[in-house]
Amino acid sequence: SANYGGGSYDGTLNNCTLSGNSADNGGGGSRYSTLSNCVLTGNSAYSGGGAYRCQLNTCTLSDNIASNLGGGVYTSALVNCTLSGNAAVYGGGSAYSSLSDCFLSSNQSDFGGGAYRDTLIRCTLSYNIATFGGGSKDCTLDRCTLYGNSAASGGGSSGGRLNNCLLIGNAAEYGGGADLGIRNNCTIVSNSASIEGGGTAFGTNNNCIVYYNAAPSDRN
């Protein structure tokens, strides 16, 4: 394995597949590269299991692993990408990145199953799992949909800021839809908590619609 960029380093890749590569530090699949219509699968690194400091357009990142940050990607920019089945300690799908029109599904981590400290625009986060923030942890989300995510705290989202987002069908012990953070103009519906705060817990909701959530205590 390489120190950085196990599959590629500082390149331009179109219609490529990067599979089973590894890097000791960052970018198991790729680092410092521009990738379009590529598949990155089964790569591993300390951070950025799939990609590290890359630009990715219409790519698929699946089953990549990072032992620290960003199972799929770390400090990258993504447009119209799919991230699924990736894993890390922080940000199973993505960490410290910007994502537009992306799908993040079935990723897993301790903090931010789908995304950690990212900026997401018009993204869908579904069926991601974490201890804190099933869908996202400490992220900024704009016009995103979060559904079917789960965590011990903050099923859909934990911390951060959500603007004009839909949180539906997420589950947690505390804050089925979301905990902590600020939500502006969001719709929070049909989420559940096994202990407290079916819709939200410990955060601020501004001009939000919160209904049909379930919990033994403070269901909405």
Secondary structure, DSSP 8 states (H G I E B T S, - for coil): -EEE-SSEES-EEES-EEES-EEEEE-SSEES-EEES-EEES-EEEE-SSEES-EEES-EEES-EEEEE-SSEES-EEES-EEES-B-SB-SSEES-EEES-EEES-EEEE-SSEES-EEES-EEES-EEEE-SSEES-EEES-EEES-EEEE-SSEESSEEES-EEES-EEEE-SSEESSEEES-EEES-EEEEE-SSEESSEEES-EEES-B-SS---
